[in-house]
Amino acid sequence: MSEDEEEIRRLLRKLEESYIEKKISEETYRELKEKYEEKLRKIIEPARPKEVAAVPSQPKPVVKPGKINLGENINESLGFPLRNYGRTVLLGVLVILSFLIIPAFLALGYLLRNIRSVGVSDKPVEYGDWGNMLVDGLKVFAVSIVYFIVPAIIGYVFSSGVLRWRYYVGISAPMYRFTPSFYTSFLAVFLVIAVAGFFFYLFYAMAIANMAFKGYFSAAFEFNEIIGRIESVGVVNYIAWGIAAYIIALVISFIGAIIPVLGVILIVPIAYLFMARSLGHVYRATVHGGA
């Protein structure tokens, strides 16, 4: 490898790192990447015409414009955490140390970077620029509070209303007597909260992805754009993806949770990175689909 070729490849790696860490915009990243790759081709082609395919390129997208290919999305995302398992384990260490608070925010920031890495890296991104990663984690935490306070309020109001209604019409006295009608009311409350929470989660997921790719906090509250992106891949398709991805992540997390300490470090982060990668692919479909 010549010195010129090595230097351009180094610049390409640096460019990818800068994009993942949100130091440059996607437009700037793609423009510079195209220029560097063109220079690299001019160096490689005369000497090794058969190795043009070795020029760094984006991982093959697992989605078509405006469409979620669920099978390919899931398969690629499941393999993603294992392509650099050491970085996945380090995420697990941050998770197990979350009781110290700061590692929890670092973990959230790292996951945000991996959402953004779709189309740039085919393995978990490197750790670095810890200060910005901490800020990213704080942003995710703040968005989470705003989004999930709404279903929490709905759940509280609805459950309180049902119990008070039972009390005033004399269905149960005292209010919390465990009768068949009480369990029926409890099930109704649970279903309403679960359904409301799930749909808020789906909207929240796209909001986080929008913030990850755009790089600024308020992107998580660009409601018209978020709705448009969901519609661009089909609401039914998006819900189907949400159900499938959530179940898979839940199963992986459960397996990790039943193994004390080591399970949280070695297995649970696989679920987190799987969800981050899968969500990134879904968002990419909306980007190319022109939401």
C-alpha positions in Angstrom: 0.0 0.0 0.0 1.4 3.4 -1.0 1.7 6.3 1.4 -1.0 8.2 -0.6 -3.4 5.3 -0.4 -2.7 4.8 3.3 -3.3 8.5 4.0 -6.6 8.6 2.2 -7.8 5.5 4.0 -6.9 7.2 7.2 -8.9 10.3 6.2 -11.9 8.1 5.4 -11.7 6.5 8.8 -11.4 9.9 10.5 -14.4 11.1 8.4 -16.6 8.3 9.6 -15.6 8.9 13.2 -16.4 12.6 12.8 -19.8 11.8 11.4 -20.7 9.3 14.1 -19.7 11.8 16.8 -21.9 14.5 15.1 -19.0 16.8 14.4 -20.1 17.1 10.7 -23.4 16.9 9.0 -24.6 14.0 6.8 -24.4 16.2 3.7 -20.8 17.1 4.5 -19.9 13.5 5.3 -21.2 12.2 2.0 -19.6 15.0 -0.1 -16.2 14.5 1.4 -16.5 10.7 1.3 -17.2 10.8 -2.4 -14.2 13.0 -3.0 -11.8 10.8 -1.0 -13.1 7.6 -2.6 -12.6 9.1 -6.1 -9.0 9.9 -5.2 -8.5 6.4 -3.8 -9.8 4.9 -7.0 -7.4 6.9 -9.1 -4.5 5.6 -7.0 -5.7 1.9 -6.9 -6.9 1.4 -10.5 -3.6 1.7 -12.3 -1.8 -0.6 -9.9 -4.5 -3.1 -8.9 -7.4 -2.8 -11.3 -9.1 -5.9 -9.9 -9.1 -4.6 -6.4 -11.4 -1.6 -6.9 -14.0 -3.4 -4.9 -11.7 -3.0 -1.9 -12.5 0.8 -1.7 -14.3 1.5 1.6 -18.0 1.8 1.1 -21.1 1.9 3.1 -22.5 -1.4 4.4 -25.2 -2.6 2.0 -28.5 -1.2 3.3 -31.0 -3.8 4.5 -34.0 -1.7 3.6 -35.5 -0.4 0.3 -36.6 3.2 0.0 -39.8 3.7 1.9 -40.0 0.0 2.9 -39.0 -2.1 5.9 -37.5 -5.5 5.0 -38.2 -7.0 8.4 -36.3 -10.2 7.9 -33.1 -8.6 6.7 -33.4 -5.9 9.2 -33.6 -8.4 12.1 -30.9 -10.7 10.8 -28.3 -7.9 10.2 -29.1 -6.2 13.5 -28.7 -9.4 15.5 -25.3 -9.9 14.1 -24.2 -6.3 14.6 -23.2 -6.5 18.3 -21.1 -9.5 17.7 -18.9 -7.9 15.0 -16.9 -6.2 17.7 -18.0 -8.1 20.8 -15.4 -6.3 23.0 -17.2 -3.0 22.5 -20.5 -4.7 23.3 -19.1 -6.0 26.5 -17.8 -2.6 27.5 -21.4 -1.3 27.0 -22.4 -4.1 29.4 -19.9 -2.8 32.0 -21.4 0.7 31.7 -24.8 -0.8 32.2 -23.8 -2.8 35.3 -22.3 0.4 36.7 -25.4 2.5 36.0 -26.1 2.9 39.7 -23.2 5.4 39.6 -25.4 7.5 37.3 -22.7 8.8 34.9 -22.1 5.4 33.3 -25.9 5.2 32.6 -25.8 8.4 30.6 -22.6 7.2 28.8 -24.4 4.0 27.8 -27.4 6.0 26.4 -25.0 8.3 24.5 -23.2 5.3 23.0 -26.4 3.7 21.9 -27.4 7.0 20.2 -24.1 6.9 18.3 -24.8 3.4 17.1 -28.2 4.4 15.8 -26.5 7.1 13.8 -23.8 4.7 12.5 -26.1 2.9 10.1 -24.7 3.4 6.6 -21.3 4.3 8.0 -20.1 1.3 10.1 -21.0 -2.4 10.1 -19.9 -2.9 13.7 -20.4 -1.2 17.1 -18.6 2.2 16.9 -15.5 3.1 18.8 -15.6 4.7 22.2 -14.2 8.2 22.4 -15.1 11.9 22.9 -16.6 10.9 26.3 -17.8 14.4 27.1 -20.0 14.6 24.0 -21.2 11.0 24.6 -22.3 12.0 28.1 -24.2 15.0 26.7 -25.9 12.7 24.2 -26.9 10.4 27.0 -28.4 13.3 28.9 -30.4 14.3 25.8 -31.8 10.8 25.5 -32.7 10.8 29.1 -34.5 14.2 28.9 -36.4 13.1 25.8 -37.4 9.9 27.5 -38.9 11.8 30.5 -40.9 14.1 28.3 -42.3 11.3 26.1 -43.1 8.8 28.9 -44.7 11.3 31.3 -47.7 11.4 29.0 -48.6 7.7 29.1 -47.8 7.8 32.9 -50.4 10.6 33.4 -52.9 8.8 31.2 -52.4 5.6 33.2 -52.8 7.4 36.5 -55.9 9.3 35.4 -57.6 6.3 33.9 -56.9 3.9 36.8 -57.9 6.5 39.4 -61.1 7.2 37.4 -62.0 3.5 37.1 -61.5 2.9 40.8 -63.4 6.0 41.8 -66.3 5.1 39.5 -66.4 1.6 41.1 -66.6 3.2 44.5 -69.3 5.7 43.7 -71.6 3.3 42.0 -71.2 0.8 44.8 -69.6 -2.0 42.9 -67.1 -2.5 45.6 -66.8 -1.3 49.2 -64.1 -0.9 50.2 -62.7 0.4 47.0 -60.0 -2.3 46.6 -62.0 -5.4 47.4 -60.6 -8.3 45.3 -63.7 -9.5 43.5 -64.2 -10.7 39.9 -65.4 -7.2 38.9 -62.2 -5.7 40.4 -60.0 -8.0 38.3 -62.0 -7.1 35.2 -61.4 -3.4 36.0 -57.8 -4.0 36.7 -57.4 -5.8 33.3 -59.1 -3.0 31.5 -56.7 -0.4 33.1 -53.7 -2.6 32.3 -54.7 -3.0 28.6 -55.3 0.8 28.2 -51.9 1.6 29.8 -50.1 -1.1 27.8 -51.6 0.0 24.4 -51.0 3.7 25.1 -47.5 3.0 26.3 -46.6 0.9 23.2 -47.8 3.5 20.8 -45.9 6.2 22.7 -42.9 4.0 22.6 -43.0 3.7 18.8 -43.3 7.4 18.4 -40.6 7.9 20.9 -38.3 5.5 19.1 -38.6 7.5 15.8 -38.1 10.7 17.8 -34.8 9.4 19.2 -33.7 8.3 15.8 -34.5 11.7 14.3 -32.4 13.3 17.0 -29.6 10.8 16.5 -29.3 11.5 12.8 -29.9 15.2 12.8 -27.7 15.8 15.9 -29.7 18.4 17.8 -32.1 18.0 20.7 -35.2 19.7 19.3 -35.3 17.2 16.4 -36.9 14.8 18.9 -39.9 17.1 19.0 -40.4 17.7 15.3 -43.7 16.0 15.4 -44.8 16.6 11.8 -41.6 15.1 10.4 -41.6 12.2 12.8 -45.2 11.3 11.8 -44.2 11.7 8.1 -41.3 9.4 8.5 -43.5 6.7 10.1 -46.0 7.1 7.4 -43.3 6.8 4.7 -42.6 3.2 5.7 -46.2 2.4 6.4 -47.8 2.6 9.9 -48.7 -1.2 9.9 -45.1 -2.1 8.8 -43.7 0.1 11.5 -45.9 -1.4 14.2 -45.0 -4.9 13.0 -41.3 -4.0 13.2 -41.9 -2.5 16.7 -43.5 -5.7 18.0 -41.0 -8.0 16.5 -37.9 -6.0 17.6 -39.3 -5.5 21.1 -40.0 -9.2 21.6 -36.6 -10.2 20.4 -34.9 -7.7 22.6 -37.0 -8.7 25.6 -36.1 -12.4 25.1 -32.4 -11.6 24.9 -32.6 -9.3 28.0 -34.5 -12.0 29.9 -31.8 -14.6 29.2 -29.1 -12.1 30.3 -31.1 -11.1 33.5 -31.3 -14.7 34.8 -27.5 -14.9 34.9 -26.3 -12.8 37.8 -23.9 -10.0 36.8 -22.2 -11.8 33.9 -25.5 -12.0 32.0 -26.0 -8.2 32.3 -22.4 -7.6 31.1 -22.2 -10.2 28.3 -25.8 -10.7 27.0 -28.0 -7.7 27.9 -26.0 -5.2 25.8 -26.6 -7.4 22.8 -30.3 -6.6 23.1 -29.6 -2.9 23.4 -27.3 -2.7 20.4 -29.7 -4.9 18.4 -32.5 -2.4 19.0 -30.3 0.6 18.2 -29.1 -0.9 15.0 -32.6 -2.1 13.9 -34.0 1.4 14.7 -31.3 3.0 12.6 -32.1 0.8 9.6 -35.8 1.8 9.9 -34.9 5.4 10.1 -32.7 5.0 7.0 -35.6 3.7 5.1 -37.5 6.9 5.9 -34.5 9.0 4.9 -34.2 7.4 1.5 -37.9 7.2 1.2 -38.2 10.9 1.4 -40.5 11.2 4.4 
